[in-house]
Amino acid sequence: MRSNPRRIWLCADDYGISPGVSAAIRELVLQERINATSVMVASPNFNADEAVALDTLNSGKKRTAIGLHVTLTAPYKPITRDFAPLRGARFFPLNKMLQAAISQRLQPERLTIEIATQLRIFVESFGRPPDFLDGHQHVHLFPQVRDAFLKVAAEATPEAWVRQCGRTGPGRLNDRKALLLDILSLGLRRKAKRLGIAFNPAFAGTYSFRPNADIVKLFPRFLTGLPDGGVIMCHPGFVDAELKALDLLTTLREREFAFFSSDNFLKMLAAQNVALEQPY
């Protein structure tokens, strides 16, 4: 007799980055193939209509948890005035942002104001606080950023959980990106515990976004050993001009969409006795 299935969160990142990505995410929500998505309110393509289109999917039946995807890296611009440091009018690129955070060259007050403003826009757009918070390109794990991120979460939306990105799993020691996320997540988990902020027990979904990456082969590895409440991030989408102008991750988004829409995806869940968590 099979035991009860493990229940996980499958979270589509980057809602709002472009109309094509947002449309693909909404379609997967309707198909009940994903149960969470995080919203980039700092994207120039996010607007009230996109918020309403997503929120309407929860009318009558809650189909998806909706979170805030805190965005602090290029090519995006800060929402608040006087944010610093910047490169031109934009946030630092990812690697430069990480270097600045490690060397304590960011401005904590400006970080806090920017994150709080992104949260305020989310609340204004959806009429309620987010179910959870995470960060675009995992920036919320960085030193200095995580302190501001958790401060805002604890003070402004204490019922929300935050995404940590640590997990020990198959191939983890050979995955440099996953190892870095494990290390960075240690500090976030420690501080979140002190502040009484809930977080997911485990995380998966990282892979090298090379053109030949095969989500069909990778996904079973993400499922292996993932406990109840674990989070797998994904990036499904339809490619459009707006996406190409902002992000290098394009064609792989359409491959992910095709996979999550397929019967093969459902068979993989069943094979490992995994089901999607019911959004609350």
C-alpha positions in Angstrom: 0.0 0.0 0.0 1.4 3.4 -1.0 2.0 6.0 1.6 0.5 9.5 1.4 2.3 11.5 -1.3 4.9 14.1 -0.5 3.4 17.5 -1.2 5.6 20.1 -2.7 5.5 23.6 -4.2 6.3 24.0 -7.9 6.9 27.8 -8.2 7.1 29.6 -11.5 9.4 32.5 -11.1 9.3 35.8 -13.0 5.6 36.5 -13.4 5.4 40.0 -14.9 8.7 39.9 -16.7 6.9 39.8 -20.0 3.4 39.3 -21.4 4.4 35.9 -22.9 5.8 34.6 -19.6 2.9 35.8 -17.6 0.4 34.2 -20.0 2.3 30.8 -19.9 2.3 30.9 -16.1 -1.5 31.6 -16.0 -2.1 28.7 -18.3 -0.1 26.3 -16.1 -2.0 27.5 -13.1 -5.3 26.7 -14.9 -4.0 23.3 -15.8 -3.1 22.8 -12.1 0.5 21.9 -13.2 2.1 24.6 -10.9 0.8 25.8 -7.5 2.9 29.0 -6.9 4.3 31.9 -8.8 6.4 34.9 -7.7 5.7 38.4 -9.2 8.3 40.9 -10.4 6.6 44.2 -9.7 9.9 46.0 -10.7 9.6 44.7 -14.3 8.5 47.4 -16.8 6.0 44.9 -18.1 4.1 44.3 -14.9 0.9 46.3 -14.5 -2.5 46.2 -12.9 -4.0 44.1 -15.7 -1.4 41.4 -15.2 -2.2 41.4 -11.5 -5.9 41.1 -12.0 -5.5 38.3 -14.6 -3.5 36.2 -12.2 -5.5 37.0 -9.1 -8.8 36.1 -10.9 -7.5 32.5 -11.2 -8.0 32.2 -7.4 -11.6 33.2 -7.6 -13.8 30.6 -6.1 -11.0 28.1 -5.7 -7.5 28.9 -4.7 -5.2 27.5 -7.4 -1.9 29.2 -6.7 0.1 30.9 -4.0 1.3 34.3 -5.2 4.6 35.7 -3.9 6.8 38.7 -4.3 9.9 38.2 -6.4 12.2 40.9 -5.0 14.3 42.3 -7.9 17.6 44.1 -7.3 19.8 43.2 -10.2 20.3 44.6 -13.8 18.8 45.2 -16.3 16.1 46.4 -13.9 15.9 49.9 -12.3 15.1 50.7 -8.7 11.6 52.0 -8.0 12.7 54.3 -5.3 14.6 57.5 -5.7 18.2 57.8 -4.4 18.9 54.1 -4.4 22.6 53.4 -4.5 25.0 52.1 -5.6 23.9 51.8 -9.2 25.5 51.3 -12.6 24.1 54.1 -14.6 20.4 54.2 -13.7 20.2 50.4 -13.2 20.9 47.9 -10.4 24.3 46.2 -10.5 24.6 43.0 -12.6 24.3 39.8 -10.5 28.1 39.2 -10.0 28.8 42.8 -9.1 25.9 42.8 -6.7 27.2 39.7 -5.0 30.7 41.2 -4.7 29.3 44.4 -3.3 27.2 42.5 -0.8 30.0 40.3 0.4 32.3 43.4 0.8 29.5 45.2 2.7 29.4 48.1 0.1 25.6 48.2 -0.2 23.5 50.7 1.7 21.2 48.9 4.2 18.7 51.8 4.5 18.3 52.1 0.7 17.9 48.3 0.4 15.2 48.3 3.0 13.3 51.2 1.4 13.5 49.6 -2.1 12.3 46.1 -0.9 9.5 47.7 1.2 8.4 49.7 -1.8 8.3 46.6 -4.0 6.2 45.0 -1.3 3.9 48.0 -1.1 3.3 47.9 -4.9 2.5 44.2 -4.6 -0.1 44.9 -1.9 -1.6 47.7 -3.9 -1.8 45.5 -7.0 -3.3 42.4 -5.4 -5.2 44.0 -2.5 -3.4 41.8 0.1 0.1 40.8 1.2 2.0 38.1 -0.6 1.8 34.4 0.5 5.6 34.2 0.3 8.7 36.2 -0.7 11.8 35.3 -2.6 14.4 37.0 -4.8 15.1 37.3 -8.5 18.5 35.5 -9.2 18.4 34.6 -5.5 19.6 38.1 -4.5 17.6 37.9 -1.2 20.2 35.4 0.1 23.1 37.8 -0.3 24.8 39.4 2.8 23.2 42.8 3.6 20.3 42.1 1.3 19.0 39.3 3.4 19.0 41.5 6.5 16.9 44.1 4.7 14.7 41.5 3.1 14.0 39.7 6.4 13.4 43.0 8.2 10.7 44.0 5.7 9.2 40.5 5.8 9.0 40.4 9.6 7.6 43.9 10.0 5.3 44.2 7.0 4.1 40.7 6.2 4.8 38.4 9.2 2.4 35.7 8.0 4.3 35.1 4.7 7.1 32.5 4.4 10.4 33.2 2.7 12.2 31.0 0.3 15.5 29.5 1.3 17.5 27.7 -1.3 19.5 25.1 0.6 19.2 21.3 0.0 21.4 18.3 0.1 20.5 16.0 -2.8 21.9 13.9 -5.7 24.7 15.6 -7.5 24.8 18.5 -5.1 28.5 18.4 -4.5 29.1 18.6 -8.3 26.8 21.6 -8.8 28.8 24.8 -8.0 25.7 27.0 -8.2 23.7 24.7 -5.8 26.6 24.7 -3.3 26.8 28.5 -3.3 23.0 28.7 -2.7 23.5 26.2 0.2 26.1 28.4 1.8 24.2 31.6 1.3 21.0 30.0 2.6 22.6 29.2 6.0 22.7 32.8 7.0 19.1 33.4 5.8 17.8 30.4 7.7 19.5 31.4 11.0 18.2 35.0 10.9 14.7 33.9 9.8 14.5 31.5 12.8 15.5 34.3 15.2 12.8 36.6 13.7 10.2 33.8 13.7 9.8 33.8 9.9 8.7 30.6 8.3 10.7 29.1 5.4 10.6 26.0 3.2 12.5 23.0 4.4 14.3 22.3 1.1 14.8 23.6 -2.4 15.5 22.3 -5.9 15.4 23.4 -9.5 18.8 24.9 -10.2 20.5 23.9 -13.4 22.9 25.4 -16.0 20.8 27.3 -18.5 22.8 26.1 -21.5 20.9 25.7 -24.8 21.1 21.8 -24.6 19.7 21.6 -21.0 17.0 18.9 -20.8 14.4 19.6 -18.2 12.9 16.2 -18.9 16.1 14.5 -17.7 16.7 17.0 -14.9 13.3 17.0 -13.2 13.3 13.6 -11.6 16.5 14.6 -9.8 14.8 17.6 -8.4 12.1 15.4 -7.0 14.4 12.8 -5.4 14.5 13.2 -1.7 12.6 16.5 -1.6 10.5 16.5 1.6 7.0 17.7 2.3 6.9 21.5 1.8 9.9 21.5 -0.4 10.1 24.1 -3.3 11.1 23.5 -6.9 11.6 26.7 -8.9 10.9 26.7 -12.6 10.8 29.3 -15.4 8.1 28.4 -17.9 7.1 31.0 -20.5 6.4 32.0 -24.1 9.1 34.0 -25.8 8.2 37.5 -26.9 10.1 40.7 -27.8 9.7 42.1 -24.2 11.4 39.0 -22.8 14.2 39.1 -25.3 14.9 42.7 -24.3 15.3 41.9 -20.6 16.5 38.3 -20.2 18.8 35.8 -21.8 16.7 32.9 -20.6 14.3 32.5 -23.6 13.9 29.2 -25.5 14.4 27.1 -22.3 11.3 28.7 -20.9 9.2 27.3 -23.8 10.7 23.9 -23.2 9.8 24.0 -19.6 6.2 25.1 -20.5 5.9 22.1 -22.9 7.2 19.7 -20.2 4.9 20.9 -17.4 2.0 20.7 -19.8 2.8 17.1 -20.7 1.5 13.8 -19.5 5.2 12.9 -18.9 5.3 15.5 -16.1 2.3 13.9 -14.3 3.9 10.4 -14.7 7.1 11.6 -13.1 5.2 13.0 -10.1 3.3 9.7 -9.8 6.4 7.6 -10.1 8.0 9.3 -7.1 4.6 9.5 -5.2 4.7 13.3 -5.2 1.7 15.7 -5.5 1.5 19.5 -5.5 0.6 21.2 -2.2 -2.9 22.7 -2.0 -2.5 26.5 -1.9 -3.9 27.9 1.3 
